[in-house]
C-alpha cells in the first residue's frame, strides 16, 4: 500500500469548491479535477473521491453520506466488540461448568 497523506479539511473543502467553480468553464469535470489536483499537490483520483463524497453529502449523488459512513463504522466496531465479549463469556461459562462437574464427581 502507498503512503497515505492527510490533507487539512480546509484544503479539501477549498479544492472541491475550486472544482465546482472551474467545471463550469472546463470541458469536463475530470479536466477541472486534474487541473486543481496538480495545483494543490494531490492525485486526481484523491480529489475525484473528495468531489464524489461532497456530491453524496449534498444529495446530488446516491450513496452513504459522511455521517452515515461514520455511524456504520461505529456500529461495525461495536458489533465486533460484542461478538468478542460473547465469545469470552461462552468460553468462561464452559470452563466453569466443566469445573463444577469435576467438583461434583469427587
PEVENQUI-V487481 format. One record per residue. N is the residue number from 0. RES is the residue in three letters. SS is DSSP state (helix for helix, strand for strand, loop for the rest). Layout:
BEGIN
N,RES,SS ; N,RES,SS
END
This chain:
BEGIN
0,UNK,loop ; 1,UNK,loop ; 2,UNK,loop ; 3,UNK,loop ; 4,UNK,loop ; 5,UNK,loop ; 6,UNK,loop ; 7,UNK,loop ; 8,UNK,helix ; 9,UNK,helix ; 10,UNK,helix ; 11,UNK,helix ; 12,UNK,helix ; 13,UNK,helix ; 14,UNK,helix ; 15,UNK,helix ; 16,UNK,helix ; 17,UNK,helix ; 18,UNK,helix ; 19,UNK,helix ; 20,UNK,helix ; 21,UNK,helix ; 22,UNK,loop ; 23,UNK,loop ; 24,UNK,loop ; 25,UNK,loop ; 26,UNK,loop ; 27,UNK,loop ; 28,UNK,helix ; 29,UNK,helix ; 30,UNK,helix ; 31,UNK,helix ; 32,UNK,helix ; 33,UNK,helix ; 34,UNK,helix ; 35,UNK,helix ; 36,UNK,helix ; 37,UNK,helix ; 38,UNK,helix ; 39,UNK,helix ; 40,UNK,loop ; 41,UNK,loop ; 42,UNK,loop ; 43,UNK,helix ; 44,UNK,helix ; 45,UNK,helix ; 46,UNK,helix ; 47,UNK,helix ; 48,UNK,helix ; 49,UNK,helix ; 50,UNK,helix ; 51,UNK,helix ; 52,UNK,helix ; 53,UNK,helix ; 54,UNK,helix ; 55,UNK,helix ; 56,UNK,helix ; 57,UNK,loop ; 58,UNK,loop ; 59,UNK,loop ; 60,UNK,loop ; 61,UNK,loop ; 62,UNK,loop ; 63,UNK,loop ; 64,UNK,loop ; 65,UNK,helix ; 66,UNK,helix ; 67,UNK,helix ; 68,UNK,helix ; 69,UNK,helix ; 70,UNK,helix ; 71,UNK,helix ; 72,UNK,helix ; 73,UNK,helix ; 74,UNK,helix ; 75,UNK,helix ; 76,UNK,helix ; 77,UNK,helix ; 78,UNK,helix ; 79,UNK,helix ; 80,UNK,helix ; 81,UNK,helix ; 82,UNK,helix ; 83,UNK,helix ; 84,UNK,helix ; 85,UNK,helix ; 86,UNK,helix ; 87,UNK,helix ; 88,UNK,helix ; 89,UNK,helix ; 90,UNK,helix ; 91,UNK,helix ; 92,UNK,helix ; 93,UNK,helix ; 94,UNK,helix ; 95,UNK,helix ; 96,UNK,helix ; 97,UNK,helix ; 98,UNK,helix ; 99,UNK,helix ; 100,UNK,helix ; 101,UNK,helix ; 102,UNK,helix ; 103,UNK,helix ; 104,UNK,helix ; 105,UNK,loop
END
